[in-house]
Amino acid sequence: MPSNPPPAIKLPLKGSCRCGQVEVAVTKPPLATSACHCRGCQKMSSSAYSLTAIIPSDGFAVTKGEPVLGGLHGPDSHHYFCPHCMTWMFTRAEGMDWFVNVRPTLFDDTDWFRPFMETYTSTRLPFAETGAVHSFREFPPMEAYEGLVKEYQAWTG
């Protein structure tokens, strides 16, 4: 593991979309953090990659406003946006109700965030570096997540 783990997270975390009409709160620490280099994330974030904090569902709440579905409208993932400024705020995966992928840049405090893993490096832009501990050409295999979560917990203290 790298010698520079992120600073301790100070819960609860509060944050909002760009215009402030939708606010969120997190009361449980992330299970892991990630940067995704897939073409879908590149397009939705208008950037080289998207950042994610994988939050237990019972530790996440929308505290103001009502986000709307946007981005990918398929059966697997549901991307939620502010209806006014269209900030991509969080993602829920169909059939995986135990976690929410939250964009960590929404939070007032982002000092704690470091990507622990990066996914879809097969489509990473040549200049895009994340400093992630683990890199995967696509997504890690499902059987790897339990070990990754444990390692992330040890890394973050």
N, C-alpha and C positions, 0 to 999 in steps of 0.2 A: 504494500500500500504506500501511496505517496506520503511524504513526511509533512505536507502542508494541508491538513484537513481544514474544512471551513470553520469559521467561528460558530459558537453555539447559537442555536436558533432561540429567539425570545418570543414565546407564545403568550397570548394569541397574536396572530398576524392579521392585520387588516389591510385592505386594499380596494382598488376601484378600477374601473375602465378609465379611459383618457378623459372623458367629459364628467365623470363622477356620478352619472345617473344610476349605475349599477355598482353595488359594493359587495365585497365578499369578506369572510372571516375564516381563519383556520385555527383550530384549537388543539390539533394533534400534529406531531412532527411528521415529515414526509417518510414514506417507506423507502424512497430512493429519489434521485434527481437525474435528469437526462437532457441531452441535446439530440434532436432528430434532424438528420440531413436528408430525409426523403424529399422527393420533388413536390409532394403535396404540402409538406410543412414549409418548404422554401417558398412556394407560391402563396400560401395563406399568410405567412408572416412577412412576406416581401423582403426576405432576408436569406442569409446563407443556411440558417437552421432555426428551429423553434426550441424553446426551453420549456422544460416540464418539471414540476414537483408532483410526485405521485402521493396523493393525500388519502388517508383512509376516509371513506364516505362519511362516517359519523363524526369526523373532525372538520368537515367543510360545510359552509352555509352561505347562501346568498342572503345578505342582510338588508339590501335595499334594491328596489327595481326588479324588473323581470327580464332576464336574458332571453334571446330568441335563437332558434336554430339557424345556422348558416354554414358556409363552407361545404364540406362533404355531406350530402343528404342521403347517404346509403344506409343499409341496415346494420352495419358494424359499428360505426362511430357517430356520435352526435356532438357537433361542435357548437358551443354556445357563445354568443356575441352580445354586446350592448346594442339595443335596437336603435340608438341615436348615433353614437360615434363609430359603431361597428368594430370595436376592439374585440379581438378573439380572446376570450377569457378562460374557458375551460372546456374539457372534453370528457364525455362519459362513453365508455365502451359497452356495447350491447352484451348482456349476459355476464358482465363483470361489475356488478353493483357495489363491490366492496371498496372501490377506489375511484378517485376523480383525478384527472390530469389537469393541474392548474398552472397557468402561465405565471411564473414567479415574479416577473417584472411588474405585475399588478400591485404587489405589496408595497406598503410605505417603507418597510425595512427589507432590503435585498442583500445586506451584507453577508448573511448566512449562506447564500446560494452559491454552489459550485456544481457543475455537472459531474455526477459520479460515473455515468456511462454515456456513450454516444452511440446512436443507432443509424442504420442506413449509410454507413461510410462508403458503401458502393456508389453512392451518388453525391458524395461530399464535393463541394467546390474546392478547387486546388488550394486556395488560400485560407480556407476555413479551419481554424484550430480552436479546440474547446478546452484542452487541458484535462479531459475526462480520464478517469482511472481505467475504465474498460471501453473498448471499441468493438462494435459488431457490424459486420457487412450488411446485415438486415436487422431484424429484432432478435434478441437472445431467445433460445428455445425456452418454452414454457417451464420445463423442468429446472432451468437455471435461475429462475426468479427468486426462489426461496433462499438460495445461497447468496445471491446478489443483495437481497434485502438485509440479510444478516451481516454481510460484509459492509454495507452502507452504514448500518447502525454502529458497527465497531469503528468505522472511519470517522463518523461524526461525534462519537463519544457518547 
